[in-house]
């Protein structure tokens, strides 16, 4: 590969952004790091809060988390006050915080929610 004469410019905010991303990934410990990272940076690009947990939150980091007020707070922050959210998007958020899919399906059925 030929080397170009163009200097590489690193945006000044990149090191801090990567450090915050790494700290959040360590706190959250997502099962699917690639998908979580995509969701994290997608939220940042939209100016939204990324899918992270506060330090004070006590969320189980075993195979499956329990539905707690803290996790509901995380999910709520992800929808950023929107009145309508697609079920597919909410299901992905649910997965990112490591909640069981069957619980999501139960909530959707009990609430008689549809695609939005």
N, C-alpha and C positions, 0 to 999 in steps of 0.2 A: 504494500500500500504506500502510495507516495505521500510524503509529508508536505503539508501546505505551510505557507509563510504567515498565515493568519494566526494571531495570538488567541489563546483560549480565554474567554472572558467568563469569570465565575460571578454570578450575581451576588452582591454582598449579603443578601438575606438567605441564601442557600444553606450555609453552615448551621444557622440557628434553626431553620426549617427542618433540616435533616436530624438535628439533635432532638427537637421536639417530637418528630416522628418516631425516632428510636425509643425515646422514653415512653411514649404512648404504647408502642408495640410491646414493650416489656411489661407494662402495667396490664394491658388487655390480654396478652397471650392468646391471640385468635387461633382457631384451628386451621383456618385457611388464610395464611398470611398474605398471599398474593391478592386475594379478593378483598381482604380487609384494607390492604395498602391502597388498592384502587378506590375503594369507598372513601378512605381517609383523604386522599388527594383530590378526589372528585368533589367532596364536601368543601375542601379549602378553595378549590377553583370557583365554586358557586358562592363563596363568602359565608358558608355555613360552618357550624361547629362540627369538627370531625368526630367519628365514633370512638370516644375515649371515656375512661372512667376517672372520676375524681379520686384522689389519694385516700380520702376518708371513707370511701364506699367499701363495704364488706361484701364482696361478691364471690361466690364459690368459684374457684378456678379448676374444678375437677372436670370430668367429661361433659357434664351439662350444668349450667347455672340454674338457679331457681329464680322465678319471677319475683322480684323485690321492688319496693318503691324506688330504689336507686336505679335499677335497670329500666323501669318505666320512665324515670326522669331522663335517662340517656336517650331512649327511643323518642320521647317527646321533644327533646332538644333537636333531634335529627329532622323532625318534620317542620321545624322552624315556624310554627303558627299557621301552617297551611290548613285550610279547611278540607281539602280533598287530597288524598294520597292513594296511589295505586297499590293494590294488595301485593303485587309482585315486588314493589319497592320495599314495602313494610316487611314482607317475608325475608328479604335479603338483610334488612337491618336486624331482624329477629335472629337470623343465623349468625350475623357478625358478633352479637353479644352472647352467643352460645346457648340460646334457649331451645328447648325441644320443639321440633316441627309439629308433633302431635298436639302440643299445647297451643301453638299458633292456630292450627286448624280448628281446635275446639273454640277458641276465642272468636274466630271468624264465623263459625257456625252459630254459636250462642248469640252473637251480636247481629246475626243475619246480614253480615257485610258481604258485598259483592266485589267486583273488580276494583271499585274505587271506594 
